[in-house]
């Protein structure tokens, strides 16, 4: 990675990185989004940070983003130390996708969809006791369990576990006793039933 002091670097590169990490105000976000349309270097900066953002951006909000009251108390405390004025937390929130209930107790948040390759990436949340319908995999399916417990046929997955299913294989029973959240990369051509 190039140092920010590099004279050939776009002066907006640092703001582009901050925007990729969802650490910009609403005004800064609007300005850098307009800049990204024109600057290939800054678009590359944002893309370089995408794996980092993808690793953290979709964790539960209460894990990564403290409550507004806590952020305000922290700003007051930091300002009191040097005798300065507190800087209130930004009201800016990322524009993350909505959760859709796709079946009883099954919620999905679409992350990516590639219609040409029939691939989809999503967060899937099962309520306690929810069952996913039996299905046959149309392509490789990759599942990474973030929280809770998930049963896939006779295999019990725990947080951090990974499951890969090959094309043509199937899962007869997928369910969660505790409820769970996972990242699922799969095919739009899976066959349910």
N, C-alpha and C positions, 0 to 999 in steps of 0.2 A: 504494500500500500504506500502511496506517495505521501510525504509529509505535507501538512497544510501550508507550510511556509514556501512551498515550491512556487516559483514565479509563473510557471506555465499552468498552474491549477486555476480553475474557475473560482472566483471569489465567493460564489454561492455554494461551493461543494460542502462546506461544513453545515450550512443550513439544510442542504439536501440530505445529508446523513442524519441530522436531527429529525427531519421530517420522516425519513424511513423508519426511525425508531419511535415515531409518534410522540415526539417531544417538542412540537412546535405549537404556538398559539394559533388561534383561528386565522388571524391576519397573516401570520408567517406562512401557514399552510396554503392559503389562497395564493400568496405571492410566489412560493416555491413551486406550486403546481403549474402556474402559468410559465414559470421559468423552465420547468422540466420539458414542456412542450417544444422548447427551442434549443435546449442544451443537451447534446448527446452525452457529454462527460458527466453531467449531474445525473442523468438517467442511469448511467453505468454505476455511479455511486449508490443510488437507491437499490439497484439490482444486486449489488455486492452485499448489501445489508439484508436482503430478503431472507436468506437462511436463518440469520439471527432473529429477525422479527418473527418468522414462522415458528421458531422454537419457543418463543415466549408470548407472542401477542394474543394467543387464544387460550391462555391459562385462565382459570377463573379470575374475574376482576378483583375480588377481594384479596387475592394472593399478591398481585403485582401493583395494584393501585390502592393506596390507603384511602380510608374514608376522608371526605372533604374536611371534616372537623379536625381530624388528626393532622392533615396537611397544614391547616390554618394554625393550629397550636405549634407545630414545628416551625413554621415561618415566623411566628411571634417570638419564639425562643431564640432562634438564630439571629433575629434582628436585635434582640435585647442585649446580646453578648457584646457587639461592637457599638451599641448605642444607635443603630440605624433604624430605618423604617422597614416594617415587614413587607414582603412581597407576597401578595395573596396567590394561592394556587390558581392555575388556569382553569377556566370552565370548559376548555376544549376536550372533547371525547372523540376517540377514533370512530370512524364509520365502519363498524364491523357488521357482518351479515346477521340477519335475524335467525332465530331458531324456528323451524317449522315442525309441527307435529304431523308425521307421515303415517302414523299408525298408533294404536292405543299404547301410550307410554313410551313411544319411540320418537325422538326429536332429532332433527338434522340441521346442521348449519353448513351450507354449501361454501366451500373454499375455492374450488376451481373446477371447471368443466371444459373438456376438450372434445368437441363434437366430432372432429376428424378421427381421433384415435379411440373414441368411445370411453374415455377415462374420466373419472370423477374423484375429487378429493373432498372430504367433508369431515366435520366433527359429528359424532353420533353419541347421543345420550339416551340411555335406557333407564326408565324409572324402575324402582324396586319391583321385582316380579314380572317385568315386561319380557315378552318373547319376540324375537325377530323371526319372520317366516322362513321355513326351509327354502333353500335356494341352491342353484348350480352356478358355479363361477364361469362367466363368459371370458375372463382373462385372469391374469394374476391378481390376487387380492392381498393387500398388506394391511394389517391392523396393528396399531400400537395402543395399548391400554394406558390411559392417563390416570384414572382413579376408579375405585370400586373393584368389583370382581365380575368376571364374565365367563360363562360356560359356553364352549363351542363343542358340541357333542359331549364326549367324556373328558375333555381337557378344561381345566380351570385356570383362567388367566388372572394375574394380579397386576397392580400398577407397575408399569415399566416393561411388562411382557410384550412380546412381538409374536404375531402369527402370520404366516404366509400360506396361502392356498393357491394351488396351481389351476390353470384353466381346465374345465371339465369336471373338477372335483366338486363335491357338494357338502353343505352343512345341513344336517337334519334338524338339530335343535340348538338354537343360540338364545341364551337367556341370562338374566342377571337377578340374583336373589337380593343383592344389596343396592342395585342401581350402579351405573357406571358411565364413564365418558371415554371415548376412544377417537383416535384419528384413523380414518378409513380411506384407503386408496383402492379403488375398485373399478369395475366396468359397468357401463350403462346397459350392457347386454347380458347381465346376469338374468337367470330364469328363476322366477319365484314359483313355489309350489311343490 
